[in-house]
Amino acid sequence: MSTEQNPEEFYEKLKDRLYKTSSWPSEYLYKFIIKSDKNNLIIIEEFFNNVGAVINTTESKNGKYTSISINLLMSNPEAVIEKYKEVINNVEGVISL
């Protein structure tokens, strides 16, 4: 997310882009980076638990950060954005890509 725009502007542009570039329902790949912290990883995994998500994690070379990739069938762009908001609002220091 750009530091120049507010979150709602960012999400509105993302929603428009997703409608223009995909047909829905569609597979969506979420990517997050967190400081390597088991609790934060568990929180993120819980948001995608029991919905058929494929979750892969990769720790950085020095073990300080963890990259999380989550592939999931989503019904529409609004659902994609709602998951982003859940994670960002509940996991301290998370970076979404």
N, C-alpha and C positions, 0 to 999 in steps of 0.2 A: 504494500500500500504506500502510495506517495505521501511524504510528509507535508506536501503542499495542499492536499485536498482533505476534506473531512471524510470520515468513514462512510457516511450515507451517500456522498457523491461517488466514492470509490465503488461501493456495492451496486449502485444504480448503473454505472458504466459496465461493471462486470456482468450484471444481469443482461443488459443489452447485447454485450459481446457473446454471451453464452447462447442467447436465443438466435443470434445471427449465424453462429458457427456450428451448431449442433442440432440434431433432431432429438426430441425428448419422448420417453425416457432415454437416458444415455449414461454410459460409463463416465465417471469423473475421477480424476486423480488429484487428491489433496496432498500437499507437501508442507510439512512443518519442520522447524528446527527448534529444539529446546536445549537448555543446559541439561547435561546428563543427570537426571533425577528420576529415580524409579517412581516416585509419587506422581509427578507430572505426566509421565508416560502412561501410568495406570488411568489417570483422569481422562486423557485423550482417548485411550482405547475404550473406555466406558461409553464415550459419546458415540462410538461406532460399533458397539457390542450388539450382537443379535440382529444385525441387519444385512449380513452377508458380505461385510467388508473384508478385503484382503489387506492386511497390515504388515509392512516390512519396516524394520528399523536398521539403521547403520550408525555405529558410533564413530566419531571423528578419530583421527590418528592418535591424538593425545588423550582421548576419552572424555574431553571436556563437554562436547556437544553430541546430541543424537539427532539424526535426520529420520523423520517418520514419513513414509509414503503410504497412502491409504487409497485403495481403488474400490469404488463402490458404484452400483447402479443407482442413479438418482432420478426422481420423477420429473423435476423441472429446475430451472435456475434459482427459483425462490428457495427450494429445499437445499440446494448447494450453499447458498448464502447463509441460510439459517444454521447449518453445521459450522461454517466458518465463525459466525458470531458466538455460538456456544463455546467453541474452543478458545477463541480470543478473549472472551469475557470471563473465562474460568481458569485459565492457565497463565500464571505469571511469567512474563518474559518470552512467550512463544512468538516465533516469527513465522508468518505464512508466506508461502511462495506461490 
